[in-house]
Amino acid sequence: MAREHTTTKKRPELIAPAGSHAAMQAALRAGADAVYFGTEGCNMRAGSESFTPTDFPAIRKLADSHGARAYLTLNTTVYDSELPMIKSYVAAAKSAGLDAVICWDMAVIDACRRESMPFHLSTQASVSNTAAIRYFAAQGATMIVPARELTLQQVQRLTTMVEEERLPLKIECFVHGAMCVAVSGRCFLSQELFGKSANRGECVQPCRRSYIVTDPEEGVSLELGSDYVMSPKDLSAVEFLDRLMDAGIGAFKIEGRSRSPEYVQTVTSAYRRALDCCISERSDPGFRARYSALTAELKEELRTVYNRGFSDGFYFGRPLEAWSKSYGSQALERKTYLGKVVKYYPKAGVAEILIQAGKLTAGGKLSIQGPVTGVETFTPESFRTNDVEGSPTATKGDTITLRCPKVRKNDAVYLLEERR
């Protein structure tokens, strides 16, 4: 039975991924309460843009400017040779005033305790019961992400215990993004096949591919049906975010440090709108109808960026229709590189852009991205090509000028088109 709506008076934290400087800007501008990011050698998303300790003070300052928190992720498997590096990273996080370290290895927890650095327990620890919650609370964890395989009812047992025993921590759960076929992401398939360990952030995702089953006696081979049987759909909880709030979950995490800045912007913005609606209108008459209409709109926005199809995850039991139907993204929009910003004229609000690839036609939707700009997405009413007014097209080698929000020199320019 869901608890009373008094829990919704507490404002859950919306935590967004930052796999690059541009993604971090995008997350903060889209309304994230906190961002989480990795660093060299200890990043579970090794393919993303790792930050270094020299970046930590600037990240602290940037987060402060948005009234947000900043979490350093150190949740890979740690070896003896890396212990000095771990200690130095935790010390640098403490010195820069970062809010917490996300980890699960006891060596990292020990380093945090020695530095009096707050830490959050990663889902990699596969916490699934109240005894484990009590143990890590005693160690000093201030946030715990339980195993992703728990149902909403099981998660609520954890939040109820935390509340009844007045433990000084919050339960955090994932609400959107990729799901792994392995228990809490503890997979060894990539390491076995390619020598790239998922637990070191190097997963090449062989589970996402199609496979052939062969009968060795008959020599007959069959491709596994239309389902990619080891490639789960992505989690999307936007439609039942209110139920997660009622369950006492204190923080909602978006997965995606390997995703693009526009992905981070779109998903964070969608969940910001949904969460704000739940916070402000949950007790109002007619909330359910209004929220259903809102989330139907948000779901379509979420479909425009990278996704493998959507699932409720394990929140309501073993997921049905869990497997992706195709390889790769099912996003409704495709992003194509066009060129870069050469100059921006702030008084006129005009950007000069060099087209380096592809073709832009009138009415084309643009996304301009950069480490300070974050993401600016818009459809220009018109543009000038090589200083010719009202040009209908521009191709490689052309220089165009157009009105747009503030961007910066060398920002990347992309064309967003409907995927066919």
Secondary structure, 3 states (H helix, E strand, C coil): CCCCHHHHHCCCEEEEECCCHHHHHHHHHCCCCEEEEEECCCCCCCCCCCECHHHHHHHHHHHHHCCCEEEEECCCCCCHHHHHHHHHHHHHHHHHCCCEEEECCHHHHHHHHHHCCCEEECHHHCCCCHHHHHHHHHHCEEEECCCCCCCHHHHHHHHHHHHHCCCCCEEEEEEEECCCCCHHHCCCHHHHHHCCCHHHCCCCCHHHCCCEEEECCCCEEEECCCCCCCCECEEECHHHHHHHHHCCCCEEEECCCCCCHHHHHHHHHHHHHHHHHHHHHCCCCCHHHHHHHHHHHHHHHHHCCCCCCEECCCCCCCCCCCECCCCCCCCCEEEEEEEEEEEEECCCCEEEEEECCCEEECCCEEEEEECCCEEEEECCCCCEECCECCCCEEECCCEEEEECCCCCCCCEEEEEEECC
